[in-house]
Amino acid sequence: MTGQGSFDPPPAAPRPGPLKVRWLGRVAYREAWDLQRAIWSRSDDDYLLLMEHDAVYTLGSHADPAHILVDPATVGADQVAVDRGGDVTFHGPGQLVGYPIVSVGDGPHRGPDHVRRIEDLIVATLVGLGMDPDGVGRLTGYPGVWVGLDDPPGGAGPRKICAIGVRTARGRTLHGFALNVSVDLSMFGHIVPCGIADRPVTSLRAEGIGATMSQVVDAVVDAVVGAGSTGWGGRPEVQRVTGGASSGRAEKDPAEAARSSVDGHGPPLTRRLRRAGVDPEAGLPLGGRKPAWLRVGARMGDGYLETERQVRELGLVTVCQEAGCPNIYECWSERTATFMINGERCTRACGFCQVDTRRPLPLDPGEPDRVARAVERMGLAHAVITCVARDDLADGGAAGFAATIAAVRRRSPGTSVEVLISDCKGDAGALATIFQARPDVLNHNIETVARLQRAARPSAGYARSLTVLARAKDAGLTTKSGIILGMGERAPEVLATLADLRAVGVDIVTVGQYLRPSRDHLPVARWWAPEEFEELRRAAVAMGFGHVQASPLTRSSYHAREATATVPTPPSRQPVSLVRRVS
């Protein structure tokens, strides 16, 4: 039985740069698993992903199935077999899960040393939250981090508060820790936690520590900063999803409730902005004069008029019109357009978008062929197809993409096809339907920085978007994403978002200026100058993107053909055998 001060820290591991700490809120377990594997396989940067999961029991590679005592479905939980070490454990709301994806070198003790660093981090976190340092640490012969180590004879005795299970390969790590904050401890009663039948599980709340999840995340960050010689040292680069809602649900803790009560007046968009730290009253006036670099004159020449005629005669919907794109005159004059499928009414109400959000109409089965005929008539070398979000459909509209891609390829086999998709609510099967249609470019926009996700697109999420792009890359597709500036983000946040996109393998990125469609939409916080876009472009190129389009008038489809031509599809990485470690 050992406490905090009874062991020496392991030697520091090599670190290529600041640890990128990301608080991502509530994330589906399978999405988180795909996300961390993507970062492990495609990035050399060190990450610490912090999140909560919905109720799920996970089994390590050597888990005993008999240690799951009930059918998880009967208690509202999922069950997933994973590639970490260890036995069975539970994840759920009120538990902080951390995935350090870090470089640990190639030494023979890299796995155990990494586990010890995580233990150090958790012990420092618990002490920082007010727990007695003499009672927190390791318990000889048992994995994880324990409390009650200094209980007197006859007391409650040691109790497990944090499970740890990791995996290492190629000098990099996967999986991590699960720290019980206010989790429902009864869920552990349906399993033999970590295969340990004779020791109880506890939480911060059960130990009398009433910290909120936000406060625990802060304590973890403080512990990272203070870790020094343990290898977690240095000032981390932190991004947070405000409200803890990667999947569109707000974090349910007293601090968040207090913030909501303070900011509870006004329409939902205004409240979300305030919670994200943006003053909705400080935005630029809607009718104010735009800077010269954003003023676009109407050019309705023959090319524009011909494109307009084709769109009208075939009864098509284009995002150029529906989203009020400022580049419509340039693009249509060059006889290029971005076609919007699955109707013209969206089931989401993003704070920056002017697409119709009335109740959607039934799908038109003739739409894919009409788009294909337009591509054929216009002689397009590169066709861009986007959609409205259709959360009312079981597949989120994925079948419409597959049908349209197939129709274009039948009529115009020489045309490359780019699709700009929604997240399909993260459904792996729906996304696979699109991936299997093999578009030449798979575009999914992350739109804004982590802090502004809830304000800008409350039904989507930062982690989910990264996972969609990671899964597309796993499918061998060229991937693309876009960011809109001017909604209250800061330059370091934009750079961090670009780094995250590159970490999951995104090949092409676009960065453009937000233009407010109406008073009901997010205000413009400021105009980003052309030289600032150029600075971001250079930074993104240095990160390794194959193509970067960054300017005030850039939109997702702007110069799409030229971007695609510059990016070869990279070879996929081969799977490797991984080394498992557990504590």
N, C-alpha and C positions, 0 to 999 in steps of 0.2 A: 504494500500500500504506500503510495508516494504522493507528496503534495507538490505545489508549484515550484519550489526552489530546490528540489532534490535531484535535478538532472542538468547536465551541461547541454547547451544548444548544439545542434549539428552544424558542420561547416556550411557557410553560405553557398547557395547554388548560383551559377552564372545567370545574369539578368541582362537581356539586350536593351532594356529601356524601362521607363516607369511602368509599374503594375497598373493595368487598366481595370479599374473596379467599376462594375456595372450593376446597379440595383434595378432589376427588371420587373419587379412586382410579381403578380400571379401568372405562371407560365405552365402550360400542360407538360407533363413529364416527358412524353415522347418528343415533343418539340424541343425541350431543353436538351435532351440527349443528342438529337441531331445537330443542334446548334453547337454544343461543346465539341462534338466530333469534327465539325467543319472547321472550327477555330484551331483545334489540335492539328488537323491535317494540312491546313493551308496558310497558317500564320506562324511567324517566329516571335510575335509579341506575347508578353505574359498577360494573362487575364485572370480576374476573379469575378465570376458571375454569381450574383446574389439574387435569390428569388424565393417565392413560395410555390408550392404545387397544390393542385386539387388532390383529394384523397387517393392514394395509390400505395400498394404494397410492391416492393421491388425485391427480387431474388438475385443474389450474387451467383457467380458461376458455379460455386460449390454448395449452394443452398440446399437444405433438406426440405422437400415439398411438404413433409409432414409437420413442419413448423408453421404452416398456415392452417389455422384451426377451424376456419369457417370459409364459406364461399365469399370472396370479397364483394361480389355484387350484392349480397344480402345486407351488407353494411354500408353500401353506397360508395365502394372503392373500386378502383381498377387494379389490375395485376400485370406486372411487366417483369420479364426476365432480362437481366442486363449483364454486361461484361466486366463488372467490377469484381473484386474479391469479396469475401464475407458471405453471410447468410441472408436471412430475410429481415427487412426493416419497413417502417411506415413513413410516408411523407404526407403532409396535409397542411391546411391553413393553420397559421399560428406557429409554423416551424420555419426557421431560416435555413435554407439550403444553400451551400456555397460550393462552387466548382472552380478550384484553382487549376487553370490550364497554363502551366508554367514550365520553364526550362530547368531541368535538374541535372543535366550532364549525363555521362555514361558510366560513372563509377559503380562498383558492385553494391554499394549501400544506398544508391540513389532513392530507391523506394522507401526503405525504413526512415531515411533522413527526411524525406518529404512528409511522411506521416508525422514525424516529430515536430516539424515546423507547423503543421496544421494544429497539432495539440497545443503547442506554444501559443498560437494565435487565439485559440478558443479559451485557454486558461487566462490569457491577458484580457480578453473580452469580458469574461465573467468577473474577474477582479475589478475591471473598470466599471462594471455595473453594480459593484458594491458587495460581491460575495467575498467571504473570508478566504484569503490566499492559502491558509493552512488546510482548508478543507476541500480544495479544488486541485485536481491533477489526474494522474494515472492510477489505476488499480492493478496491481501485479496479477498477471494471468488472465486479465479480462481486457478486451479492446475498448477504445473510446475514451471520452473524458468524463470524469465522475465528480460528484459532490458528496459531502458528508463524510469525507475521509478522516475528519477529526472528531466524529461523533463519539461520545463516551460509551463504554460498555452498556448494553441494554438500550441504546438509542436506536434510531432508524437505520443507521448503517449506510454504507456506500450506495449511491443511486446514480444511474447513468443519465446524463443530461445531453450528451452529444455523441452520435455515432459517426464513424469515419471509415470510409472505404474508397480506395483509389486504384488506379491502374497506370502503369508507365510504359512507354516505348519511345524509341528514337530520341531519348533524352527529354521527353515531354510527358505531361501528366493528364489524366482524365478523372472524372468523378471527384468526391471530396467529403464534405461533412454535412450533418443535419443537426442543427441546434434547436432544441425544444424551447420555444418562447412561451406561447400560450396555447399550444396544440391540445386537442382533445386526447387526453392520455388513455381514455377507455379504448381507443382504436388499437393500442398496443396489446390489449387483452385478447385480441383475436389471433395473435401470432406468438411465437417464442422469439422475442426480439433479439436479433443477431445470434440466435441459437443459445442464448443465456437464459435458462429457466429459473435460476435461483437468485437473481438480482433485479430489483425494480427499476422502472424508468421514471424520470421526473422531468420537470420543466421549470423555467424561471418563475412562472406564476405560482406553481406549487411550492416553490422554495421561498415565496414571499417577496419576490422581485417583480414589481408591477410595470416593468419597462414595456413600452410599445415596440412594435416591429421597427419603426423608424429609428427609435433610440438604440435598438440593438444593432441595426445597420451602422449607425454612427459609431458605436463602440467598436465594431469590427474594423472600421476604417481607422479609428484612433489606434487600435492595436497594431494594424499594419504599419502605420507611420512610426510607432514606437518600437517596432520589433528589432530594428538594427541588425545585430550580428546573426540573427536567426535566418536571414536571407529574404525576409519580407520588407526590409527597410526601404527608405526613400519615400518621397512624397508621391502618393498614388494619383492617378488621373481618374477622377470619379465622374460618372454620369448616372443620373437617376430618372426613372419614370415617375413623374409626380403622381401621387395618389396610389402608387403601387398597382397599376392596372394595365399590365401588358396585354391581358386578354379582354380588356374593356370593362373590368370591374374594379371599383374603388377599394382601397385597403380599408378594412373595417377596424379601426382602432381609435381610442379616445382622442389622440392628437389630431387625426384626420377629421374626426367629427367636430372638434373645436375649430379647426380651420374652416370647415364648411359653414359653421354657424356664424363665424365672423364675416365670411364672404358670401353669406347666403342670400343676399338681396340681388335682384336683377335676373335677367334671363339666364338659362343654363350656360350659354356660351360665355357670358360675362363672368359667371361664377368659376367656370373652369379656367379662364384666363387668370383670374386673381389667385387661384390655388397654384397655378404654375409660375407665379411671381411676375406676371405681366399686368400692368395697369391699363385696363381697356380704355380709360379716358385719355391716355397719353398718346394714342395713335394719331397718325396724320389724318387731316380732314378728308372725307371721301371725295369732295368736289375740288380739292386743291390741285394746283397745277403740277403735273409730273415733270421730272427733270428731262432735259433734252434727249438723253439717251433712251428714254422710254416712250417717246412720242413717235408713233408710226403712222405714216400717211396711207390713205386708201389708194390701192393700185388695182383697178378693175379692168385689166387688159383682156385680150382674147383668151389667154390661158386660164385666167381666173374665171371668166364667164363660161368657158367650156367645162371646167371642173364643176362649177355650180350647176350647170345643166345636167351633167351626168348624175350627180348626187340627187337632184330633184326628180329626174325621170325614173330612176331606179328605186325611189322611195327609201334612200339610205339615211342613216344618222351618222354624223361625224362629230368627233370631239372638238374639232376646230370651231364648229358653231356652238355646240352645247356648252363648252367651257369658256367661250369667248376668247380664244387664243389670239394674241396680238400678231402672230406670224401668219395669219390666214391669207393675207394678200400675197405675201412672198411665196408661201408654199403652194397655194392654189394657182398662182401664176405659172409656177413650174410644174403644174399638174401632179402635185402630190397632196395626199390627204390622209388623215388617220380615221379609219372607219370604226364606229362604235356599234357593238353587237349586243344582243340580248335585250333589245328595246332601248328606250330613252329615259326610263324612270329608274332611279337608284333607290335601293332599300337603306342606304346609309345617308347621314347628313353631316358630311365633313365640313368643318368650319371655314374652309377656303374655296369650296367648289360650288358652282352655280347650276350643276346638272339637276334636272327636275327630280324631286323626291316624293311625288305623289305615289299612291298605290300602283305598283307595276302591273302592266298588262300581260296576258299570256304570250309566250314565245311565238314568234312567226317562223314556221318551218322553212319558208322560202328565203329567209334572210341570208343564210350562208351563200346560196347560189347568186343572189343579187350582188353581194359584195364581190364575189369571184368575177362576175360579169363586168363590174366596174373596173376591177384591176386589169382585166383583159382589154377592155375598150380603151383605157388610159395608157396601156402599154407600160405599166409600172415595172421597174426592175426590182423595187423593194416596197413591199406593202406593210403598213403598220395597222394592227387591229387591236382595239381596246374594248372595254365593256363598262357597263354600269355594274355595281355590286348587286347580286341577286341572292340575298340571304334567304329569300322565300323558296328557293329551289334546293332540292336535296344535295345537288352537286355544286351549288354556288354558281352555276352557269358554265361549268367546265366543258360539258358536252357541246355547247355552242361554239367554243373555241376550236375544239377538235374537228367539228363539222366544217367550220369556215376555213381552217387550214387545209383540210382535204379538198374542199371545193376550189380554193385558189390554185392548189397544186394540179388539179385535173385540168383546169382551163389555162393556167399559165405556169407550166412546169419550170420555167427558167426564172421565175420571180422568187426572191428571198422573202421570207415572212417573219415579221417581228410581232410579238404579242405583248401587250401591256395588260397584265392580269390583276384581278383582286386577290385577296389571300385565301378565298374559298373557306374561310373560317378555320384555316389550318388543317383541313381534312386531307390526309395523305392520299386517299384513294382518288378524290376529285383532282388534286394536283397532278397525280400520276396520269390521269386522262389527258391533261394538257401536255405533259412532258412526253408522253408516248406518241403524240402527234408530231413531235420533232420540229418545233418552230426553229428558225435559224437564230433568233434572239428571243430570250425570255426576259421581259422587263417587268419588274414589280417595284413600285416607288415606296421608299421609306418615308418620303415627304418632308419630315422635320426631325429635329433633335429629340432625344429621349424625354427631356423635361416638358416639351410642348405636345407630346403625343395625345394626351387626354383632351387638351383644348382643341387641337386641330382635327383629330379624327377619333372620336370617342369609341367607335365600334371596331377599331383596328388596334394594332400594337407594335411596339418597337421590336420586341423579341420575336414575335410571330413573323414580321416582315423579314427579319434576318434569316429565320428558319426557312421560309419559303424560298429565298434566294439560295440558301445552302443546299436545300433539296434539289433545286433545279441544277445547281452545279454538279451535285452527285449524279444526276441523270445525264451528264455529259453535254449540257447546253451552254451556249454563250449567254452570260447573264448581264443584266443592266439594271440600274436603279437611278432614282432622281431625288433631289432635295430642293425645297422651295425656301428662299430666304426672305426675311422681312416681317416675320410674325413674332419677333421678340427674342430670337436666338442670339447667342453670343459666338464670336469667332472660334474660341477654343472648343465649344460644343459642336460646331460644324466640322472642325478638323477631327474630333473624336468620332463623329458619325461616319465621316469618310473612312477613317481607320477601321471601324467596325464592318463597314461594307466590304472593304478590301480583305479583311480577316476571314470572311466567309467565301471569298473567291469571286466577288463581282468584277466583271471585266470592263464595263462601260459605265460611266457615271455622268449625269447631267445636273447642273446647278443653275437655277434661275431666280428671278425676282418675283415675289408674290404681288399680284394686283387684286385689290379688293373688288369683288363683283357688286356688292350692295351693302346697305347698312346692317343687314342681318348676318353678315359674314365677319370673320376676324378682321380687326383693323390692321392697317399697315403700320408696323412699329417704326420702320425707317426704310429709306432707299439705300441699298448697297451700291456703291460706286463701281464703275467698270474696272478700275484698278484693283479693287478688292476682289472682284471675281477673278481677275488675272492672278492674284496672289493665291487664291484657293485652287485655281487650275494648276499652277506650278506645284503646289503642295500635293495635290492628288496624283499628278504625274510621278512625283518622287515616291509616292506610296506604291507605285507599280500598276496602276490602272492602265489598261491597254488603250483607252481613249477617254478623254475628258472634254466635255462641252460645258463651258461656264461663262455666262454673260447675262446681263439683265434680261434679255429677251429669250433666253434659252428655255425651251420646254422639252418634255420627255421625248417627243418625236422630232425635234428640230434637227435637221441634217442627219437623220437616222441612217440613211444609206451610207453616207460618208463614214460615220462612226463604225458601222459594221464592217466595212471594207478594211479597216485598219487593225482589226482584232482577230487573230487566228484562234481557233478553239484549242485550248490547252489540253494535253493528255490527262486522263484521270489517273489519280494515284492508286497504286496497287495496295491491297490490304496487307497488313503485317501481323505477326504474332505479338501480342502485348503481354507485359509482365504484370501480374496482379499483386497488389499489396493491400492489407486490411489492418485496421486497428480500431 
